[in-house]
Structures are given as C-alpha cells and as structure tokens.
Amino acid sequence: MGTHDGHRERMRERIRKEGLSSLAPHEVLEYFLFSFVPRRNTNDIAHRLLQRFGSLAGVLDADYSSLCEVEGMTANAALFLSQLPALLVQYKLDKALTVPVCVGNDAALYVSELIGNSPVERSVVLALDVKGNLLDTIEFDSESSDKVQLDLRRLVKELLRVRAAAVIVAHNHPSGDVSPSQQDLAVCQTLRTSLEPLSIRLLDCLIVGGGRAVSLMGTAEPEQKQRLAFAETAIAGTGDWHEIDAGEPIENEFNLLFNRNEHK
C-alpha cells in the first residue's frame, strides 16, 4: 500500500465515523476525486480547484470545460463534479414525492428548486391527492423567452389521469421580480373556474424567482383584483387560503399565457 493509499483509507474511515460534514472544503473535493484520479495527490488538485473558483460552491457551479482546465483534473472527474448540482436537485425533487407539499412553504421550496433559476419562463402544476401528497408534476415550457403557454386541455387530461383532488400552479419570473401582473392574476382565476366543475381545487398560484416566492392567493394588492374571498382548505384540513377574482378572463381559455413583459 502506497502513501496515497494509506491517506485515502484514513479519510474514508474518518467519513465513516464522523460523516462528510467533518471535512474541510478542500478535503471534500479531495475525497470525491479519489475515484477519478487514482494515482495522484488529489489534495493538490482540490486546492487548485478552490483557488481557481473561489469556493466549494464555485467549483460545483463551474462547467465541464472550465474544470478540465485545472491542472491534474481528468475528463471523468470534471464531468462528475459538473453534474453534482443536477444530482442534488434531482434528489430534492425526488424526495419531495414522499411528503405532502400542500403547505405553502413546502410547495414554494419545491418549485423554486425546479424552475426558480431557469433563464426562461416556465410553469409547473403540482397535482395533489386528498392528503396533499404529490401525485405528479406537470411541466409547461416557454414558447418564447418571456412567456409560457399553459395548455388547459392537456392539463385537465393529466389531472384526471392521476385523479388529482387539488393543484398548486407555479411559474417563474427569470428577472427575479416576483410581483404578479394582471395577466398572472387572470390566469389564476381562469384556472380556478375551469377546474371547479371537475371537483379539483386550486390551492394556490405561486411565482418564484431570484430566491423568492410569492403566493397570488393571498398577497395581491387591492388594486390588482376585484374581489378577495376567504375559504378553508379542503385538502390539508388546517390553514387557510385565498382565492382571487382577477377580473376579466383572458381571451383563449385553452392556452393560458403567463407573460413577464409586465414585470420588466
């Protein structure tokens, strides 16, 4: 066993006993590089990575090509590190499938992870069962850089397929300004009235972006709506929600548009 082998085994034993959190940032990188750089001193490479990108987060945010430029890095190591953030996001999203998300903060965190950092506007609909458990996440991509089309026919079909009892609708504002527009409120109202005959409750409409989230069901200013009604949630059994009558419905009820032009 060489010098490096003994050091690596001691680090693995330390992780087994104390966990990854016991390691300094350079040691975390050093450990993850073990499998991809088998016969080199990964401690030196870890320090070079931190010097180049400034922090552990900076290393993980770096792209594949930039990581490959660091002395000692292999192609496989660069590929692994560049994909770790995507793995962590997928972990959080997958874990969310096992817990109720009808509580506002849980839903906001979930959709923030999913679309909050998207450079284009995207929309998701969380289909929930009667206990607030997540049945499915229905995604709608943007038709352009500043608006997203929500196909109501497709949405209804998907909700009936999973037998959803309630939904939470969310979209992002890439600008980071989560203030709702008149059209955001109109879409929220149109969805509520469209789903009501199907006995599917619209629990909330969320806007995320810039690390923030806002609920349209309770935060719109008085001048942004005609009526603010209060009701109890039928899903969670506790807590309250607000449903907003945002005025006149938009023209095409089967292609609801969230448009961020009003937020610029």
C-alpha positions in Angstrom: 0.0 0.0 0.0 1.5 3.4 -1.1 1.5 6.6 0.8 -1.6 7.9 -1.0 -3.5 4.6 -0.4 -2.9 4.9 3.4 -4.1 8.6 3.4 -7.2 7.8 1.4 -8.2 4.9 3.7 -7.8 7.1 6.7 -10.0 9.7 5.2 -12.6 7.1 4.3 -12.6 5.9 7.9 -13.0 9.4 9.1 -16.1 9.8 6.9 -17.5 6.5 8.1 -17.2 7.7 11.8 -17.8 11.4 11.6 -19.6 12.0 8.2 -18.7 14.2 5.3 -19.6 17.3 7.3 -16.4 16.8 9.3 -14.2 17.6 6.3 -13.0 21.0 5.2 -14.0 22.1 1.7 -10.7 21.0 0.1 -11.0 17.6 1.8 -14.5 17.1 0.4 -13.1 17.7 -3.1 -10.1 15.6 -2.4 -12.4 12.7 -1.4 -14.7 13.0 -4.4 -11.6 12.9 -6.7 -10.3 9.6 -5.3 -12.3 7.5 -7.7 -11.4 9.6 -10.8 -7.7 10.3 -10.1 -6.4 7.0 -8.8 -2.6 7.6 -8.6 -2.2 11.3 -7.9 -2.3 13.6 -4.9 -5.8 14.8 -5.1 -5.2 17.2 -2.2 -3.1 19.4 -4.5 -5.8 19.3 -7.2 -8.5 20.2 -4.6 -6.5 23.3 -3.6 -6.1 24.3 -7.2 -9.8 24.0 -7.8 -10.6 26.2 -4.8 -8.0 28.7 -5.9 -9.5 28.9 -9.4 -13.2 29.0 -8.5 -13.1 30.6 -5.0 -15.2 28.1 -3.0 -16.7 24.7 -3.0 -19.9 26.1 -4.4 -17.9 27.8 -7.1 -16.3 24.5 -8.1 -19.6 22.8 -8.3 -21.1 25.6 -10.4 -18.2 25.5 -12.8 -18.8 24.0 -16.2 -17.1 20.9 -17.6 -14.7 22.8 -19.9 -13.5 25.1 -17.1 -12.9 22.2 -14.7 -10.9 20.4 -17.3 -8.5 23.4 -17.5 -7.3 22.9 -13.9 -4.0 21.0 -13.7 -4.4 17.4 -12.6 -8.1 17.1 -13.4 -9.3 14.2 -15.6 -12.2 14.3 -18.0 -14.2 11.9 -15.9 -13.5 14.0 -12.7 -14.6 17.2 -14.4 -17.8 15.5 -15.7 -18.7 14.2 -12.3 -18.2 17.5 -10.5 -20.0 19.5 -13.1 -23.1 17.2 -12.8 -23.2 17.1 -9.0 -25.6 20.1 -8.7 -28.0 18.5 -11.0 -27.9 15.3 -8.9 -28.6 17.3 -5.8 -31.6 19.0 -7.4 -32.9 15.6 -8.6 -32.5 14.3 -5.1 -34.6 17.1 -3.6 -37.3 16.8 -6.2 -37.5 13.0 -5.8 -37.6 13.3 -2.0 -40.5 15.7 -2.3 -42.6 12.9 -3.8 -42.7 11.2 -0.4 -44.1 14.2 1.7 -47.2 16.4 1.5 -46.5 19.6 -0.4 -49.8 21.4 0.2 -48.3 23.6 2.8 -47.2 26.9 1.1 -43.5 26.8 2.2 -43.0 23.2 1.1 -44.6 23.9 -2.3 -42.6 27.1 -2.8 -39.3 25.3 -2.0 -40.1 22.5 -4.3 -41.0 24.7 -7.3 -38.1 27.0 -6.6 -35.7 24.1 -6.9 -37.5 23.0 -10.1 -37.8 26.2 -12.1 -36.6 29.1 -9.9 -33.3 29.5 -11.6 -34.5 28.9 -15.2 -33.3 31.6 -17.6 -36.7 31.4 -19.5 -40.2 31.5 -18.1 -41.6 28.0 -17.2 -44.7 26.8 -15.5 -45.4 23.7 -13.4 -48.6 22.3 -11.9 -48.4 20.2 -8.8 -51.1 17.5 -8.8 -52.1 16.5 -5.3 -54.2 13.8 -3.7 -56.7 14.4 -0.9 -54.0 14.4 1.7 -51.8 16.9 -0.1 -49.3 14.3 -1.3 -47.7 15.0 -4.7 -49.0 12.7 -7.4 -47.3 14.3 -10.4 -45.5 17.4 -11.6 -46.8 18.6 -14.9 -44.4 20.9 -16.7 -45.0 23.5 -19.4 -42.0 25.0 -21.2 -41.9 28.5 -22.5 -43.0 29.3 -26.1 -40.6 32.2 -26.1 -38.1 33.8 -23.7 -40.7 35.9 -21.9 -43.9 33.9 -21.7 -45.1 30.4 -21.1 -48.2 28.7 -22.6 -50.3 26.6 -20.3 -52.4 24.1 -22.4 -55.6 23.7 -20.4 -56.8 20.7 -22.3 -53.5 18.9 -21.7 -53.6 19.9 -18.0 -57.1 18.6 -17.5 -56.3 15.3 -19.1 -53.2 14.9 -16.9 -55.1 15.8 -13.7 -57.9 13.3 -14.5 -55.3 10.6 -15.3 -53.7 10.8 -11.8 -57.1 11.5 -10.2 -55.9 14.8 -8.6 -58.0 16.3 -5.9 -56.2 19.7 -5.9 -53.4 21.6 -7.7 -50.8 24.2 -7.0 -49.8 26.2 -10.1 -46.4 27.9 -10.3 -44.3 29.8 -12.8 -41.1 31.7 -12.6 -40.0 35.2 -13.4 -36.4 35.0 -14.6 -35.9 38.7 -13.9 -36.2 37.9 -10.1 -39.2 40.3 -9.7 -41.9 38.1 -8.3 -44.6 40.8 -8.4 -47.8 39.4 -10.0 -49.1 41.1 -13.2 -52.7 41.5 -14.1 -52.3 38.6 -16.5 -50.9 36.4 -13.8 -53.9 37.0 -11.7 -56.3 36.5 -14.7 -54.7 33.1 -15.4 -55.0 32.1 -11.8 -58.7 33.0 -11.8 -59.4 31.2 -15.1 -57.7 28.1 -13.8 -59.8 28.2 -10.7 -63.1 28.5 -12.5 -62.1 25.9 -15.1 -61.1 23.2 -12.6 -64.0 23.8 -10.2 -66.6 21.8 -12.2 -64.2 18.9 -12.1 -64.0 19.0 -8.3 -60.3 19.9 -8.5 -59.4 22.6 -6.0 -56.8 25.3 -7.0 -55.0 25.7 -3.7 -52.5 28.4 -4.8 -50.7 30.1 -7.6 -47.1 30.8 -6.9 -44.5 33.0 -8.6 -40.8 32.2 -7.9 -37.5 33.8 -9.0 -34.4 35.4 -7.5 -34.6 33.1 -4.5 -38.0 34.4 -3.6 -41.6 33.2 -3.8 -45.0 34.8 -3.7 -48.5 33.4 -3.3 -51.1 35.0 -5.6 -53.9 33.6 -3.4 -53.1 35.9 -0.5 -50.6 38.6 -1.5 -52.0 40.6 -4.4 -52.6 44.3 -3.7 -56.2 45.5 -3.5 -56.0 47.4 -6.8 -54.8 44.3 -8.6 -58.1 42.4 -8.0 -61.8 42.9 -7.9 -62.5 40.6 -5.1 -60.6 38.7 -2.4 -62.6 35.7 -0.9 -61.6 33.7 2.1 -62.0 29.9 2.4 -60.7 27.0 4.3 -58.5 24.4 2.6 -60.3 21.1 1.9 -57.1 19.3 1.4 -54.9 19.8 4.5 -57.7 20.2 6.9 -55.9 23.1 8.5 -54.8 26.5 7.5 -56.4 29.0 5.1 -56.2 30.0 1.5 -57.4 32.9 -0.6 -59.0 32.7 -4.0 -58.6 35.7 -6.2 -61.1 37.0 -8.7 -58.7 38.9 -11.1 -61.3 40.4 -13.3 -62.0 39.7 -17.0 -60.8 36.2 -18.2 -58.1 36.2 -20.9 -59.2 35.6 -24.5 -58.2 32.0 -25.1 -59.0 29.8 -22.1 -57.3 26.8 -23.6 -53.9 28.5 -24.0 -53.3 30.4 -20.8 -50.3 32.7 -21.1 -48.1 33.9 -18.2 -46.3 36.9 -19.7 -43.4 38.6 -17.9 -43.4 41.7 -20.2 -45.3 43.5 -17.5 -42.6 42.8 -14.9 -39.7 44.4 -16.9 
